[in-house]
């Protein structure tokens, strides 16, 4: 699976790719590389998943659900909820200040993995 991250205006930034066996890697477009991608985040602004939708939901006063992972965020969106996640997953040092700033005016429900 490939989860595309976009800036506030909907422009492509990077992807979080799930590989088998279950591992994750980041990639960004880079026409100078074989295959058209660089497998890193060099020079990329790191944002929350589904950021444009999250911004719209916050403006509409909707609650934002914060599960641990893109797959769960997508599943919540499929049932009509507004959801996002951190690209780095949960854990110390993985939640960045820009994520807090993006959700500053939102009502957020954190759905931690069990």
C-alpha positions in Angstrom: 0.0 0.0 0.0 1.1 3.6 -0.6 -0.3 6.4 1.5 0.1 9.9 -0.1 0.8 12.9 2.1 -0.3 16.3 0.8 0.3 19.8 2.0 -2.6 22.1 3.0 -3.3 23.0 -0.6 -3.4 19.4 -1.7 0.0 19.3 -3.4 1.9 16.0 -3.2 4.7 15.9 -0.6 5.7 12.3 0.0 4.4 8.7 0.4 4.5 6.2 3.2 4.8 2.8 1.6 3.9 -0.5 3.3 6.0 -3.4 2.1 5.8 -7.1 2.8 6.9 -8.5 5.2 5.3 -5.6 7.1 7.8 -2.7 7.0 7.3 0.9 6.1 9.5 3.3 4.0 9.1 6.8 2.9 9.6 8.0 -0.6 9.3 11.3 -2.5 9.2 12.1 -6.2 12.6 12.7 -7.7 12.8 12.6 -11.5 16.7 12.4 -11.3 16.5 9.0 -9.7 16.0 5.6 -11.3 12.3 4.8 -10.9 11.4 8.4 -10.3 11.6 8.3 -6.4 14.1 8.9 -3.7 13.5 6.7 -0.6 13.9 9.4 2.0 12.3 12.6 3.2 15.2 15.0 2.4 13.9 18.5 1.9 10.3 17.5 2.5 7.9 19.2 4.9 6.4 16.5 7.1 2.7 16.9 7.7 -0.3 14.9 9.1 -1.9 12.3 6.8 -5.0 13.6 4.9 -4.1 17.2 5.9 -6.4 19.0 3.4 -9.4 17.0 4.6 -8.5 17.6 8.2 -8.3 21.4 7.6 -11.7 21.3 6.0 -13.2 19.2 8.9 -11.8 21.6 11.5 -13.3 24.6 9.7 -16.6 22.7 9.8 -16.3 22.0 13.5 -16.0 18.3 13.1 -14.2 16.0 15.5 -10.9 14.7 14.3 -10.1 11.1 15.0 -6.4 10.2 15.5 -5.7 6.4 15.1 -2.2 4.9 14.9 -1.8 4.4 11.2 -2.9 5.4 7.7 -5.0 2.3 7.2 -7.1 3.0 10.3 -7.4 6.7 9.3 -8.7 5.6 5.8 -11.2 3.2 7.4 -12.6 5.9 9.7 -12.9 8.2 6.7 -14.8 5.5 4.8 -17.5 5.5 7.5 -17.8 9.3 7.3 -15.5 10.5 10.1 -12.6 12.9 9.8 -9.3 11.2 10.6 -5.6 11.7 10.4 -2.4 10.1 11.7 1.3 10.9 12.2 3.5 9.6 9.4 6.1 8.4 12.0 3.6 6.4 14.1 3.3 6.6 17.9 6.1 7.0 20.3 8.5 9.4 21.9 9.9 12.0 19.6 7.6 11.1 16.7 4.9 13.7 17.3 6.2 17.0 15.8 5.2 20.5 16.8 3.6 21.1 13.4 1.2 18.3 14.0 0.0 20.0 17.2 -0.3 23.3 15.4 -2.4 21.8 12.6 -4.9 20.4 15.2 -4.8 23.5 17.5 -8.5 24.5 16.9 -9.8 20.9 16.7 -11.7 18.6 19.0 -9.5 15.4 18.8 -10.2 11.9 19.8 -7.0 9.8 20.2 -7.5 6.1 19.3 -4.4 4.4 20.7 -3.5 0.9 19.7 -4.3 -1.7 22.3 
